[in-house]
Amino acid sequence: MAGRINDDDVKAVRDAVPIDAVVSEYLQLRNAGGGNLKGLCPFHDEKSPSFQVSPSKGLYHCFGCQAGGDTLDFIMKIDHLSFSEAVERLAGQAGITLRYEEGGYTAGTSGRGERIRLVEAHKAAAQFYVDQLESPEAEIGRKFLAERGFDQAAAAHFGVGYSPAGWDHLTRFLRGKGFSDKELILSGLAQDSRSGKPIDRFRGRLMWPIRDITGEVVGFGARKLREDDNGPKYLNTPETAIYKKGQVLYGIDLAKKEIAKTSRAVVVEGYTDVMACHLAGVTTAIATCGTAFGGDHIKILRRLLMDNATAEVIFTFDGDAAGQKAALRAFEDDQKFAAETSIAITPGGMDPCELRLAEGDGAVASLVDSRTPLFEFALRHIVARHNLENPAGRAAALDEAAPVVANIKNIAIQHESAVQLAGMLGIRDEQFVVKRVAQLARWARERAGGGGGGGRPQQGGPGRGGPGRGGPAYEAVPARGPAGPALNLRSPAHRTERELLKLALQRPELVSPAFDAYGVDEFTAPPYATVRQAIQDAGGAALGGEDYLARVRDAAPNDTVRALVTELAVEAIHAKSVDEVYAGVQLVQVRLRAVDRRVHEVQGTMARLGSHAPAEQLAAVQEELWVLQQYGQRLRNRGAEGL
């Protein structure tokens, strides 16, 4: 096994790959002010962005779930990698050759993490399949693509390839690249045969590489081409360490930037539909991979759409019974989106690929533009099941349809839809339906907000801001601090101590060298005192340097304190102008409160000593009290100059 990765190489990797570039591969980031960026946290479900990235500091922090760290921490957490795997992943992207302490420059692959190896195997396999598409045997595959309107350029754009019909063509190829039989089995690219030797899982099929949101190939979708192939029409990679079919969307790597830019995603049903849409100009098209559209898919899209008011998700389904069933299943998840959801029904039972072939690119674009709100489609489907010729049928239809309308998030659309529902049902008294819907909506809100239901709880803890605030929720009292004791975030002392620590971490030049003379006991909140100690153990704020924050985080005694350091380093400083004047005010307030506390302590000592105390002892206490009072007065009169 290769040894520990050289520290200088780890630092080079951290410096070479900007954290905002890495994070933006997974979610949309927007300006949060103060040089920070914000987005929806990929580590917990939220509707308002509390996840912030500081490009200048190379750190991220979520003020909702408290996840935080540097670029490597982010990659480790989101892709479930070990530290060495994360370093190797980013080093590969940056073109940095890593050195291992126990063996000089790494040779071969003995030290590579399992996930990295599986990704590398898929990358090699994808290129192998692409190359095979040009072979004489792959004529049947090229014909399949041509019949569906896809030329060589289209196949190349999507990385479509061909798997030879033999038993072990890919297996032998990857062995030649240094991959072991165990790795080929774990990757899902090969499977055990009756003889016990690995054979290719995909044989004689057209191959679509399935990429994750970062563009890494993690699996394949394989389409049957020959009648003598007894397998399913589509065969996908099995569940592996890198491929979870419920967590990938085909085409997301190509569509993510346009989805974020236009706040629109188009969900289609197959690989060729995605290709047809993109070639027709609908470059926000994506598809699931052998499974229904579910909760994890929604989370991926929400992080790209950022749940803004204009965001929209459009589902395209065939007009047959199966397509209608799929549309209604999608509607069940509608409330998990903050985005509006719509449906576009393809004419004549054609899918987008068939529609493009029959009527051209314009027809595909028109299909998407002719969408209908998904709730309206669901309403019509519900109403159609009831006999509206008699009062009982209309009442039953209203009972089933009214809750659907009540769940519509937009109040204006909810009202219009209630009026529309009355018309569908043939109920002349529109206000009766409107009031019924409003009542149901009110009950739903009360259940969500009052009984511990869907309402958003107030977050506690240092810096746990409410939705969109990106800062501490000062109204949350008390809040548990990392070191255990409560932080009273209404306390002016705690608020000032927090500001001073943020300045010491983010703008050390503004508080140095004075800050380094402050004692740990001048910070009354134990968590803040622990952070102050970490800064001291890291060499102090005056030492600074490019790796200053990294040193402080390394000096933290545990992960909890390290998380607080990250939080304070990312959280916005609460000042319109962050300058020496503002820094001086924080320095003075923290010191002045410490002086005042000591004054009260000394006064208490004098009271206990009384007039019968030895003269020398009493004089020493009186002198200390006089010095403290004079120092306090100087701070009040001269501010930072009096420090």
Rosetta blueprint (number, residue, H / E / L):
1 M L
2 A L
3 G L
4 R L
5 I E
6 N L
7 D H
8 D H
9 D H
10 V H
11 K H
12 A H
13 V H
14 R H
15 D H
16 A H
17 V L
18 P L
19 I H
20 D H
21 A H
22 V H
23 V H
24 S L
25 E L
26 Y L
27 L L
28 Q L
29 L L
30 R E
31 N E
32 A E
33 G E
34 G L
35 G L
36 N E
37 L E
38 K E
39 G E
40 L L
41 C L
42 P L
43 F L
44 H L
45 D L
46 E L
47 K L
48 S L
49 P L
50 S L
51 F E
52 Q E
53 V E
54 S E
55 P L
56 S L
57 K L
58 G L
59 L E
60 Y E
61 H E
62 C E
63 F L
64 G L
65 C L
66 Q L
67 A L
68 G E
69 G E
70 D E
71 T H
72 L H
73 D H
74 F H
75 I H
76 M H
77 K H
78 I H
79 D H
80 H L
81 L L
82 S L
83 F H
84 S H
85 E H
86 A H
87 V H
88 E H
89 R H
90 L H
91 A H
92 G H
93 Q H
94 A H
95 G L
96 I L
97 T L
98 L L
99 R E
100 Y E
101 E L
102 E L
103 G L
104 G E
105 Y E
106 T L
107 A L
108 G L
109 T L
110 S L
111 G L
112 R L
113 G L
114 E H
115 R H
116 I H
117 R H
118 L H
119 V H
120 E H
121 A H
122 H H
123 K H
124 A H
125 A H
126 A H
127 Q H
128 F H
129 Y H
130 V H
131 D H
132 Q H
133 L L
134 E L
135 S L
136 P H
137 E H
138 A H
139 E H
140 I H
141 G H
142 R H
143 K H
144 F H
145 L H
146 A H
147 E H
148 R L
149 G L
150 F L
151 D L
152 Q H
153 A H
154 A H
155 A H
156 A H
157 H H
158 F H
159 G L
160 V L
161 G E
162 Y E
163 S E
164 P L
165 A L
166 G L
167 W L
168 D L
169 H H
170 L H
171 T H
172 R H
173 F H
174 L H
175 R H
176 G H
177 K L
178 G L
179 F L
180 S L
181 D H
182 K H
183 E H
184 L H
185 I H
186 L H
187 S H
188 G L
189 L L
190 A E
191 Q E
192 D E
193 S L
194 R L
195 S L
196 G L
197 K L
198 P E
199 I E
200 D E
201 R L
202 F L
203 R L
204 G L
205 R E
206 L E
207 M E
208 W E
209 P E
210 I E
211 R E
212 D L
213 I L
214 T L
215 G L
216 E L
217 V E
218 V E
219 G E
220 F E
221 G E
222 A E
223 R E
224 K E
225 L L
226 R L
227 E L
228 D L
229 D L
230 N L
231 G L
232 P L
233 K L
234 Y E
235 L E
236 N E
237 T L
238 P L
239 E L
240 T L
241 A L
242 I L
243 Y L
244 K L
245 K H
246 G H
247 Q H
248 V L
249 L L
250 Y E
251 G L
252 I H
253 D H
254 L H
255 A H
256 K H
257 K H
258 E H
259 I H
260 A H
261 K H
262 T H
263 S L
264 R E
265 A E
266 V E
267 V E
268 V E
269 E L
270 G L
271 Y H
272 T H
273 D H
274 V H
275 M H
276 A H
277 C H
278 H H
279 L H
280 A L
281 G L
282 V L
283 T L
284 T L
285 A E
286 I E
287 A E
288 T L
289 C L
290 G L
291 T L
292 A L
293 F L
294 G L
295 G H
296 D H
297 H H
298 I H
299 K H
300 I H
301 L H
302 R H
303 R H
304 L H
305 L H
306 M L
307 D L
308 N L
309 A L
310 T L
311 A L
312 E E
313 V E
314 I E
315 F E
316 T E
317 F E
318 D E
319 G L
320 D L
321 A H
322 A H
323 G H
324 Q H
325 K H
326 A H
327 A H
328 L H
329 R H
330 A H
331 F H
332 E H
333 D L
334 D H
335 Q H
336 K H
337 F L
338 A L
339 A L
340 E E
341 T E
342 S E
343 I E
344 A E
345 I E
346 T E
347 P H
348 G H
349 G H
350 M L
351 D L
352 P H
353 C H
354 E H
355 L H
356 R H
357 L H
358 A H
359 E H
360 G L
361 D H
362 G H
363 A H
364 V H
365 A H
366 S H
367 L H
368 V H
369 D H
370 S L
371 R L
372 T E
373 P E
374 L H
375 F H
376 E H
377 F H
378 A H
379 L H
380 R H
381 H H
382 I H
383 V H
384 A H
385 R L
386 H L
387 N L
388 L L
389 E L
390 N L
391 P H
392 A H
393 G H
394 R H
395 A H
396 A H
397 A H
398 L H
399 D H
400 E H
401 A H
402 A H
403 P H
404 V H
405 V H
406 A H
407 N L
408 I L
409 K L
410 N L
411 I H
412 A H
413 I H
414 Q H
415 H H
416 E H
417 S H
418 A H
419 V H
420 Q H
421 L H
422 A H
423 G H
424 M H
425 L H
426 G L
427 I L
428 R L
429 D L
430 E H
431 Q H
432 F H
433 V H
434 V H
435 K H
436 R H
437 V H
438 A H
439 Q H
440 L H
441 A H
442 R H
443 W H
444 A H
445 R H
446 E H
447 R H
448 A H
449 G H
450 G H
451 G L
452 G L
453 G L
454 G L
455 G L
456 R L
457 P L
458 Q L
459 Q L
460 G L
461 G L
462 P L
463 G L
464 R L
465 G L
466 G L
467 P L
468 G L
469 R L
470 G L
471 G L
472 P L
473 A L
474 Y L
475 E L
476 A L
477 V L
478 P L
479 A E
480 R E
481 G L
482 P L
483 A L
484 G L
485 P L
486 A E
487 L E
488 N L
489 L L
490 R L
491 S L
492 P H
493 A H
494 H H
495 R H
496 T H
497 E H
498 R H
499 E H
500 L H
501 L H
502 K H
503 L H
504 A H
505 L H
506 Q H
507 R L
508 P H
509 E H
510 L H
511 V H
512 S L
513 P L
514 A H
515 F H
516 D H
517 A H
518 Y L
519 G L
520 V H
521 D H
522 E H
523 F L
524 T L
525 A L
526 P H
527 P H
528 Y H
529 A H
530 T H
531 V H
532 R H
533 Q H
534 A H
535 I H
536 Q H
537 D H
538 A L
539 G L
540 G L
541 A L
542 A L
543 L L
544 G L
545 G L
546 E L
547 D L
548 Y H
549 L H
550 A H
551 R H
552 V H
553 R H
554 D H
555 A H
556 A L
557 P L
558 N L
559 D H
560 T H
561 V H
562 R H
563 A H
564 L H
565 V H
566 T H
567 E H
568 L H
569 A H
570 V H
571 E L
572 A L
573 I L
574 H L
575 A L
576 K L
577 S L
578 V L
579 D L
580 E H
581 V H
582 Y H
583 A H
584 G H
585 V H
586 Q H
587 L H
588 V H
589 Q H
590 V H
591 R H
592 L H
593 R H
594 A H
595 V H
596 D H
597 R H
598 R H
599 V H
600 H H
601 E H
602 V H
603 Q H
604 G H
605 T H
606 M H
607 A H
608 R H
609 L H
610 G L
611 S L
612 H L
613 A L
614 P L
615 A H
616 E H
617 Q H
618 L H
619 A H
620 A H
621 V H
622 Q H
623 E H
624 E H
625 L H
626 W H
627 V H
628 L H
629 Q H
630 Q H
631 Y H
632 G H
633 Q H
634 R H
635 L H
636 R H
637 N H
638 R H
639 G H
640 A H
641 E H
642 G H
643 L L
